[in-house]
Amino acid sequence: MGLNKQLTVGQAVIKLLEQYGVDTLFGIPGVHTLDFCRGLNISQIKHVQARNEQGAGFMADGYARASGRPGVALVISGPGVTNALTAIGQAFADSIPVLLLSADAASNTLGKGWGVLHEVPCLTDTTKPLTALAATAMAPADVPELLAKAFAIFASERPRPVHIAIPIDILAMPVEEEWHAVNLPERPAASERNIKMACEMLSQASHPMICVGGGAAWAGIHIKQIAEKLGAPVIASTAGKGIVDDSHPLSLSAGTVRGEVQQYLKLADVVLAIGTELSEVDSFVETLEINGQVIRVDIDPRKMTDLYPADLALIADAEMAAEAINLGLHNPVPRQQSHAEVAELRKTIRSNLGNREARHCIALDVLREVLDDNTIVMTDICQLAYTGAFAFNVSAPRQWNYPAGYCTLGCGLPGAIGAKLALPDIPVICFAGDGGFMFTVQELVTAAELKLPIPIILWNNHALQQIKDDMLARDIEPVGVLGINPDFIALAKSCHCAAITVDSAESLTSAVKDAFNNDRPTLIEINENDSWLNA
């Protein structure tokens, strides 16, 4: 039985999204999205009202980042898209599957400069550099084709965001036939020849190491077994934390940021790099010194010839390739010294902490003790997260979410909202600094409205501290980094949240436990210079 003529394109889009498994949309309704809203009224999809489209984009990113399922933001044309674009940039940098679905001005006005409402000369041109696909539907029949392309990208390619714009006149048109979700393509597998070569190189290595990134999120069990068979230390990117449990005796966590680990990596004669760009944002050095041969496993063929050219390139899904390598390693002799070397490196890193890092670690150690093992941490861009990347242990992938790729302030709180809605039965906590928190502070209202029991750890150093530190390091008198803060406790309470300033390890423990049992978010303020944080 065909879909009937009563449905408009806007309504049919919502029904088709349901077929692709979408259960939540983030956005702010506007006059250009009314036909989408008509579809939501007859749908099981939950619409979450953000307080800014940037927040909606970050929520969609957080939803996808925590769950691996595509997140969807629904926004108006013009300012809705440009407000959301920062979050789309973050999803692009970190390979997160986000669908930005927007309206556009009427199709007969596009590109004509008539000054219509929310006009952008070519809306998808603004998003094209930060998406895998940016396209405008110029007829109803274009829509299911474009959505099929979007979900095919999410399923089988490097899962970068997609923007689909639908002009308001197209949104209101009737749909004559029923739209169906397509069967999505599978991810590529490596050839048997390349798997065999990888196994030979690893088996013959005298000092193998493994580098993992977010692209290997589902490959953890196989990577752990490869590491154990070879006696190979595992170094994660920030997105790769937890793929191998940070407490595993071969894990150096997200240690590429540490000079001690960078020096150690130089000793490897074969590096197996799985699902990682080996990016500058994970090490803060322009190029890591890798002296050994590099086996790269990545779904993106462009990674094979970048700063770290592959001696052996496996263009493949990380999970399938890791499983095949694991099965192909027949009784290699594991390197015995690696466990002791990793243990010594961990001790060295802890003994080399700066004063501020030591303060972070006191709080992070308390938080690690009080949090359940399965807690998802969504961080903003803040110094607490910089330290946590190597000093806060997580035991599984996607538990630590620090968007280092784009490194934009304001992502933490809305990202935590998205994560909690994606995985409602899993505890979610947010780490933020006082500067970044102010970028999207209005989303406290969204979290309170949804009654989400999210503890928000606000590390207050009363400055844009990292930039201040960088200025001082270069003999620059601080400029624009020391503005006044609001009363965060009063601000949070005015947004219908609970709030407390903690002044001891015991009060932090109590506050976090209470927050998870609350019916609303709880802002937990930690002042960096408090005496209880003295090392």
TILO-501160 format. One record per residue (C-alpha): x, y, z. Coordinates in steps of 0.05 Angstrom, whole numbers, plus 32768, in hexadecimal, padded with zeros to 4 digits. Layout:
TILO-501160
XYZ ...
***
This chain:
TILO-501160
800080008000 801F80427FEB 802B807D8018 7FF180AB8009 7FF080F17FED 7FDF810F8031 8028810C8047 805581468036 80A0813E802A 80AD81598071 80818123808F 809D80EC8062 80E480FE8076 80D480F180BF 80B580AE80AE 80F2809B8085 812180AF80BD 80FB807F80EA 8109804780B9 8154805780BE 8150804F8109 814E8098811E 812B80A18161 814180E78175 8148812A8152 816981688170 815681AE815A 812C81ED8160 80ED81F28135 80E4822C8107 80B4824480D2 80DD821F809D 80D981DC80C0 808E81D980CD 8083819F809D 80B8817780C2 809381878103 8052816E80E4 8076812C80D8 8091812A811F 804A812E813A 803A80EA811A 807D80CA812A 809F80A58163 80DD80CF815A 80ED80FA8197 80FA81448188 812A816681B9 812581B281BC 816B81CE81C1 8175821681D5 81A48225819B 81B181FF815B 81FA81F8816E 81E181D281AB 81B581A7817E 81F181958153 821B8183818F 81E2815981AB 81DE8133816A 8229812A816C 8227811181B4 81EF80E181A3 821880C3816B 825B80C7818F 8241809F81CB 8217806C81A5 823580658160 81F080728142 81E480AF8115 81CF80EE813A 819E811D8117 81968168811E 8159818980FE 816181D480F3 8146820E80CB 816B822A808E 819C82648094 81AD827180DD 8196822C80F4 81CA820D80C7 8201823F80D5 81F682398120 81FB81EE811B 823881EF80EE 826B81F18127 825081AF8141 8252819380FA 829B81A780F6 82A881808135 82848143811A 82AC814880D9 82EF814D80FE 82DF8111812A 82BB80E580F6 827780E68119 823880D380F2 820B811080F8 81D2812180C9 81C3816B80C4 817E817080A7 816781B78096 813381DE8071 81478210803B 8127824B8019 80F4823C7FE2 8114821A7FA7 810282517F75 812982847F9F 816A825E7FA9 81A782847F93 818182C17F7B 819082F07FB4 814983087FBE 815283118008 812182DB801E 811D82C48066 815C829F807E 817C82A5803A 81C1828A802D 81D8828D7FE4 81E682437FE3 81DA82228026 81FC81E08018 823A82048000 8244821C8048 824381D58063 826581B0802A 82AD81B78046 829881988088 826D815E8070 8274811E8048 823681348021 82108175801D 81D681787FED 8193819B7FE1 815581747FCD 813581987F92 80FB81677F8B 80D781367FB9 80F880FA7F97 813D81167FA9 8131810D7FF4 813180C17FFC 816E80BD7FCE 819480EF7FF8 818180CE803A 8198808B801E 81DB80AA800C 81E180C88052 81D480878077 820080608046 823A808F8057 822D808480A2 822B80398098 8264802B8069 829480668064 82BA80948093 827B80AC80B8 828080F780AF 8242812480B4 82108130807C 81E5816D806F 81A481678048 817D81A7803A 813581A68022 811581E78009 80D381FA802C 80AA81F27FED 80C581AC7FE3 80B7819B802C 806D81AC8022 806481837FE2 803D81427FE4 806180FF7FDE 804280D17FAB 8066808F7FBC 807E806C7FFA 80C68077800E 80F0803D8029 81338039804C 81668017801F 81937FDD8032 81D37FFE8047 82177FE9802A 824A7FC48055 828D7FDE806A 82CA7FC88043 82F67F8E8058 83417F86804F 835D7F53801E 83777F118037 83BB7F238019 83C07F638041 83A97F428081 83DF7F0D8078 84147F42806C 83FE7F6880AA 84037F2980D4 84487F1A80BA 84617F6180C8 84457F60810F 845F7F1A811E 84A57F2B8108 84A77F6E812E 84D67F728169 84B17FAF8188 846A7FB5816C 843A7FEA8184 83F07FF78175 83D0803C816C 8384803E816F 835180758160 8307807F815F 82FF8059811E 831180198144 82DA80218178 82BA7FDD816A 82FC7FB88162 83127FB881AB 83107F6E81BB 83397F5C817D 836C7F948189 83747F7F81D2 83827F3781BC 83B37F4F8186 83D87F7981BA 83DC7F3E81EA 83F47F0E81B4 842B7F3E81A0 843B7F5F81E3 842C7FA081BE 841E7FE081E6 83DE800381D1 83DC804F81CA 8398806F81BF 838280B181A2 835080D881CC 831880B881A3 8338807481AB 8339807381F8 831B80348214 831E800B81D4 83507FE481FE 83417FEE8247 836D80278261 837F7FFC829D 83997FC28272 83E37FB7827E 83F47FC58235 83CB80058230 83E9804B8231 83A3806A822B 83A080A98201 83E980B4820E 83FE80D481CC 83F8811881ED 84318106821D 8479810F8209 848B80D0822E 845E80A78200 847480CC81C2 84BC80B881D2 84A7807081DE 8483806C819B 84C4807B8178 84DD8036818E 84A8800F8168 84C07FE9812B 84797FDB8113 843C80068124 83F67FEB8118 83CA802A8112 838080188113 834A804C8107 837580878119 838F80C480F4 83CB80C88124 83B481108128 83D8814D8142 839D815B8170 83AC811C8197 83F6812981A0 83FD8175819A 843B816A816F 843981778125 845381328112 846080F6813E 84A380D58132 8494808E811C 84D380698108 84B5802480FB 8489800980C4 8440801F80C6 84057FF180B9 83C8801D80B2 8380800380B7 834E803880A4 830D803D807E 8324807F805F 835780728026 837080B9802C 839080A8806E 83C18078804D 83EC80AF802D 83E980E8805F 841D80FC8093 842780B380A5 8429808C8063 84178044806B 844B800F805E 840F7FE1805B 83CA7FFE804F 838B7FD98063 834F8001804B 831B7FDE8075 82EB7FDE80AE 83157FDE80EE 82ED7FA78111 82F07F7780D6 833A7F8480CA 834D7F7E8113 83277F3C8118 834A7F2180DA 838F7F3680F4 83807F188138 836C7ED58118 83A97ED880EA 83DC7EDF8121 83F17E988130 841A7E91816F 84477ECE816A 847A7ED781A2 84607F1181CE 84927F4781E1 849E7F3B822C 84B97F80823E 847C7FA8822A 84547F9F826A 848C7FBA8295 849A7FF38264 845180088264 844D800582B0 848C803082B6 847280638283 8431806A82AA 8458807982EA 848580AA82C5 844A80D082A9 842A80D682EE 846C80EF830C 8474812382D5 8431814682DE 842F819282E1 840E81B4831C 83CC81BF82F7 83CC817882DC 83D7815D8323 839A8184833A 837281678302 838881218315 83718128835C 832A81378344 832D8105830C 834280CD833C 830780DD8369 82D880DD832D 82F4809B8313 82E8807C8357 82A08093835D 828A80878315 826E804482FC 829C802082CB 826B802A8292 82638076829B 8268809F825B 829280DE8263 828281188234 82B5814F8239 82B981968222 82FB81B2820B 831D81C1824D 835D81B28273 833B817E829E 832D8157825E 837481618244 838F813F8283 8357810B8285 836980F3823F 83A680CF825D 839680CF82A7 834D80B982AC 8343806F829D 830780558277 82FA800C8268 82D4800C8226 82CF803481E5 82A3807281E0 82A6807C822C 82D680B78225 82BF80ED81F5 82EE812781EE 82E6814781A8 832E8159819D 8329815A8151 8304819D814A 831281B38191 82D781E28195 82BE81FC81D8 827681EF81EE 826E81A781D8 826D8185821C 822881938239 81FF818981FA 822A814D81E8 8218812E822B 81CE813B821F 81D2811781DC 81F980DD81FB 81C780D48233 818C80D38203 81B080A081D7 81C080728211 818E80828248 81A280478274 81EB805A8276 8205808F82A7 822180CE8284 824C810482A3 826681458285 82AA81668291 82AE81B0827E 82D881ED828C 82BB823082A0 82CC8250825D 82B1821B822F 8273820F8259 825B8255824A 825782478200 821A821A8207 82048226824F 81BC82318237 81B781E6822A 81B281DD8276 816881ED826B 816281B68237 818281838266 81558199829F 811781968274 8129814F8262 8136813D82AB 817B8121829B 81A4810D82D8 81E7812582BC 821D813C82EB 8242817782CC 8288817E82E8 829A81C882DE 82E581D282E7 82E9821D82F7 832D823D82EE 830E828182E3 832D828B829E 8337826F8259 8372824F827C 839282288243 839682678218 83AF828F8253 83E5825A825E 83F8825C8214 83FD82A88215 842A82A88253 845582718234 8463829F81F9 846D82DF8223 842A82FC820E 840483258241 83C18301824A 838A831F821E 8340830D821F 834782D0824C 833582EB8291 82EC8302828B 82BD82FC82C6 829282BD82D0 824A82B982E6 8236829A8328 82338254830B 820B82378344 81D5826D833E 81D6826782F3 81CC821C82F4 819382218327 8171825682FC 8172822382C4 814D81F082EF 818B81C88300 81AA81B38342 81ED81D28352 822581CE8385 826C81E5838F 829781AE83AD 82D381B983DB 82EE817483E9 82F5812E83CB 82BC811783F8 828D814E83E2 829D813F8399 828E80F683A3 824C810583C6 823781398392 824381098357 821C80D18379 81E281008388 81E3811A8341 81D880D68322 819B80CD834F 817E8110833F 81458120830E 816C815882ED 81B3816B82DB 81E381808313 821981B3830A 825581A18336 828781DA8339 82D081CD834A 82FC82098355 834281F9833C 8367821E8373 834481FD83AE 837381E183E2 8356819983DE 837581948398 83BB819F83B1 83E78165839B 
***
